[in-house]
Amino acid sequence: MKIDLFIYLWIYFKETISTCRFSQRVALIKNDAILNEELDPRLLINQLRAENTQLRNQISIQNGNEQFTESLTADMIAK
């Protein structure tokens, strides 16, 4: 009976040590979660159009021309 109890405790002890080692290894893992965001295509198009206009204005200012204020034409969109 004592031998059975000793064997049970030894197995339990080995499992406990194994679990502790595993938890130590898990604690060393570094993880930076990043949220995947899906943008509405219309919102993305509007943002890109605004950025395009801003960049055109910067080019116009550097060239000494007036700011670009007209909207994109079908030809510009096709390009």
GROMACS elastic network, one bead per residue, 0.5 to 0.9 nm:
[ bonds ]
;  ai    aj funct       b0    kb
    1     4     6  0.51958   500
    1     5     6  0.63553   500
    1     6     6  0.86428   500
    2     5     6  0.50767   500
    2     6     6  0.60592   500
    2     7     6  0.85941   500
    3     7     6  0.60985   500
    3     8     6  0.85160   500
    4     7     6  0.51388   500
    4     8     6  0.61323   500
    4     9     6  0.85893   500
    5     8     6  0.50548   500
    5     9     6  0.61135   500
    5    10     6  0.85023   500
    6     9     6  0.51246   500
    6    10     6  0.60365   500
    6    11     6  0.86166   500
    7    10     6  0.50153   500
    7    11     6  0.61803   500
    7    12     6  0.85233   500
    8    11     6  0.52413   500
    8    12     6  0.61239   500
    8    13     6  0.85079   500
    9    13     6  0.59037   500
    9    14     6  0.85246   500
   10    14     6  0.61757   500
   10    15     6  0.86286   500
   11    14     6  0.51361   500
   11    15     6  0.62297   500
   11    16     6  0.85989   500
   12    15     6  0.51302   500
   12    16     6  0.61248   500
   12    17     6  0.86601   500
   13    16     6  0.50397   500
   13    17     6  0.61901   500
   13    18     6  0.85374   500
   14    17     6  0.51573   500
   14    18     6  0.60933   500
   14    19     6  0.85707   500
   15    19     6  0.60691   500
   15    20     6  0.85827   500
   16    19     6  0.50711   500
   16    20     6  0.61967   500
   16    21     6  0.86656   500
   17    20     6  0.50864   500
   17    21     6  0.62149   500
   17    22     6  0.85910   500
   18    21     6  0.51643   500
   18    22     6  0.61754   500
   18    23     6  0.86588   500
   19    22     6  0.50535   500
   19    23     6  0.61727   500
   19    24     6  0.86573   500
   20    23     6  0.50954   500
   20    24     6  0.62545   500
   20    25     6  0.87623   500
   21    24     6  0.50939   500
   21    25     6  0.63543   500
   21    26     6  0.86876   500
   22    25     6  0.51512   500
   22    26     6  0.61935   500
   22    27     6  0.86219   500
   23    26     6  0.50107   500
   23    27     6  0.61113   500
   23    28     6  0.88499   500
   24    27     6  0.51235   500
   24    28     6  0.66979   500
   25    28     6  0.53618   500
   25    29     6  0.70724   500
   26    29     6  0.54588   500
   26    30     6  0.89179   500
   27    30     6  0.80439   500
   38    41     6  0.88301   500
   39    42     6  0.83913   500
   39    43     6  0.68775   500
   39    44     6  0.64690   500
   40    43     6  0.52351   500
   40    44     6  0.62927   500
   40    45     6  0.87215   500
   41    44     6  0.50212   500
   41    45     6  0.61115   500
   41    46     6  0.86097   500
   42    45     6  0.50921   500
   42    46     6  0.62216   500
   42    47     6  0.86498   500
   43    46     6  0.51153   500
   43    47     6  0.61909   500
   43    48     6  0.86317   500
   44    47     6  0.50839   500
   44    48     6  0.61581   500
   44    49     6  0.85689   500
   45    48     6  0.51149   500
   45    49     6  0.60951   500
   45    50     6  0.86134   500
   46    49     6  0.50609   500
   46    50     6  0.61832   500
   46    51     6  0.86001   500
   47    50     6  0.51573   500
   47    51     6  0.62000   500
   47    52     6  0.85503   500
   48    51     6  0.50089   500
   48    52     6  0.59898   500
   48    53     6  0.85904   500
   49    53     6  0.61857   500
   49    54     6  0.85847   500
   49    71     6  0.89895   500
   49    72     6  0.83645   500
   50    53     6  0.51524   500
   50    54     6  0.61905   500
   50    55     6  0.86522   500
   51    54     6  0.50437   500
   51    55     6  0.61539   500
   51    56     6  0.85674   500
   52    55     6  0.51824   500
   52    56     6  0.61558   500
   52    57     6  0.86169   500
   53    56     6  0.50525   500
   53    57     6  0.61490   500
   53    58     6  0.86776   500
   53    68     6  0.69385   500
   53    69     6  0.76707   500
   53    70     6  0.88868   500
   53    71     6  0.83994   500
   53    72     6  0.89297   500
   54    57     6  0.50736   500
   54    58     6  0.63196   500
   54    59     6  0.87911   500
   54    68     6  0.85042   500
   55    58     6  0.50376   500
   55    59     6  0.63169   500
   55    60     6  0.86096   500
   56    59     6  0.51095   500
   56    60     6  0.61230   500
   56    61     6  0.86294   500
   56    67     6  0.77567   500
   56    68     6  0.62912   500
   57    61     6  0.60981   500
   57    62     6  0.85818   500
   57    65     6  0.89417   500
   57    66     6  0.80048   500
   57    67     6  0.50259   500
   57    68     6  0.54239   500
   57    69     6  0.82194   500
   58    61     6  0.51673   500
   58    62     6  0.62623   500
   58    63     6  0.86718   500
   58    67     6  0.80184   500
   59    62     6  0.51423   500
   59    63     6  0.62024   500
   59    64     6  0.85877   500
   59    65     6  0.85372   500
   59    67     6  0.87204   500
   60    63     6  0.50774   500
   60    64     6  0.60603   500
   60    66     6  0.61573   500
   60    67     6  0.57811   500
   60    68     6  0.69764   500
   61    65     6  0.58106   500
   61    66     6  0.67577   500
   61    67     6  0.66983   500
   62    65     6  0.76604   500
   63    66     6  0.88516   500
   65    68     6  0.86301   500
   66    69     6  0.87963   500
   68    71     6  0.85816   500
   70    73     6  0.85728   500
   72    75     6  0.80390   500
   72    76     6  0.58802   500
   72    77     6  0.65552   500
   73    76     6  0.51794   500
   73    77     6  0.63144   500
   73    78     6  0.86463   500
   74    77     6  0.50890   500
   74    78     6  0.61157   500
   74    79     6  0.87359   500
   75    78     6  0.50471   500
   75    79     6  0.63486   500
   76    79     6  0.52480   500
